[in-house]
Amino acid sequence: MRIIIPLVFDYDATAWAHEHGIAETDAFNDFAALLHRTVNNGAIAGALDTVLPVMRGHITAHPVDGLDSAHQRELGRRRPRWVIFHTMEWDNGSFLTSSDATVYFPNGDNAPVDFHGCGVDDLLTDMYGARGSMAALGVDLRDGTLEFDDYADNVPDLLGIPARKHQRG
């Protein structure tokens, strides 16, 4: 059995270049090379083994270009196209949350996803503050378009998600 979970590493090219004393135009290649070394030398798998001892010996890490073609196709088919963040009610109001999101795939599938712990909640709160309990924010992952509406049911239409793909979760 093989379950593929892509990891996304964000970095600021300007900050990376400054920290490493390189030209900003070289930041991408430098960052990518370091990431490949980190994956290939087992550091990522080792770190996961440390924080998830129950999975020790069951985790491997490979760059996407290191996967065989069948698994590359599997990963490609599962690449989400849109994500919609919904609200969660707290004592001080309703806020957009990354722990109640839905991703939509180009083939019509959708799935709940929890981005909890990755800083998205703070970003959503900073950008949108307290909102109504029915609000939602949609993101087109292809072009970065953001669509906010006080009524979550409107967001899929604003993003252009075909009607048959709207079912939440």
N, C-alpha and C positions, 0 to 999 in steps of 0.2 A: 504494500500500500504506500502511496506517495501523496502527500498533501502539500500543495505549493502555496506559500504565503509570500507575496512580494513585499519587500520592505522599501520604504521611501526615505531617502536621506535628503533633507533640505539644508542648504548652506547659502550664505550670502557671499557672492563672488568677490565683492569689494573687500569685505572683512577677511575672507580667506586669504586673498592676495596680500593684504596688509600684514596679517599675522605670520605669513610664511615668507615675506620679503620677495614676492614674485609679481610679475605684471598681471593685471586683472585679466588680460586675454589668455593667460596660461592657467588661470584658477580652475577652470572646468577639467582640463586634462590632468592637472596635479591632484585634484580632489578624487577624480575617477580612478586614477592609478592607485592612490592610497586605499580607497575603498576596495578595489579588486585585491590588493595585497592582503587587506584585513580579512576578506572573505576566504581567499585561497589558503592563508596560513592557519585557518581554523579559529581565529580570535573571536569571530561572531558566534560560532557554534559553542565555543568554550564559555563565552559570557552567558549564553542562554542556558548551558548546562549548570552554571553556578547559581543562577536565580531560579531555575526550574529543575531541581535535582531528580524529580520523578521522571523527567524526560531524558536524563543522562544516557547517552549512547543511542538515542533515537533521533537526534537533531543533526542535520547536515546543512551547510549553507553553500550555495553556488551562485555565481553571477548568472543572470539570465542567458548570456551568450554561452555559458558552460553547460546548459541543459540540452538534452537531446531534442531533436526536432519535434517529436510527439509531445513532450512536455512544454516546449515553447508554444506550440499551437494551443495547448490546453490553457496556458497562462494568457495567451492573447485573446482567446474567446471569453475569458472571465474578466477582462479589463472593464471596469465600470465607466459609464459615459456621463452619468449625472449623480449627484448626491443631494439629498434634501435633509436639512436639519430642522427638527421640530422643537417645541418648547417643553419645558418642565417647570412645574410650579414649585416655588420655594416660599419661605416665610415673607420675603420682601418683594415678591412678584414672580411673574413667569419670564423665564429667560431661555433663549435658544441654547440647545445643549448638543454636545457631540455624542452623548451616550444614548440618544434616541434618534439616530439617523437612518435613512434608507438609501441604499445605492441602487441605481437602475443600470442595467446592462443593455447594450444595443440590441441583443436578441430578444428583449422583452422580459427577461427575468428581473426580479428585484429581490433584495435581501436586507434585513436589518443589519446595521453595523454599529459598533461601539468604539468611538475614538477616544474614550475616557483616558485621561492621563497623558495626553500628548500636547496639551496647551491649546487645543481648539476651543474649549469652553471659555477660557480667558479672552481669546481673540473675539469670539462671538459676543461676549458681554461687553467688551470694549467698543466694538463696532455698533451694536444694536441696543444695548441696555435692556431694561425691562420692557417686555412687550405683552400683548394679549395672549391668553392661553391657547388660542387657535393659530397663532402666527407660525410662519416657516420661512426658511431661507433655502433657496435652491442654487446649486452651482453646476454649471456646464463644465465638466472637466476637460473638454476638448479646447475650449477657447477662453475659459476663466470667467464667463458671464455670471454675474450674481443677480438673482431675482428674489426680492423679498415681498411678502404680502402678509397682511394681517389675518388672512384666511388661507390656511395651508392647502385647501383643496384647489386654490387657484394657481399654485406654484408650478405644478407639472405642465399646465397649459402655457404659462409664461416662459418656461424653458423649452417648450416644443416637444415634450415627451408625448408620444402617441397615446390616445385615450386608453387603449387596452393595457398599457404599462403602468397605470396610475395606482393600482392597489398598494396601499401602504403596508410595508412589512410583509 
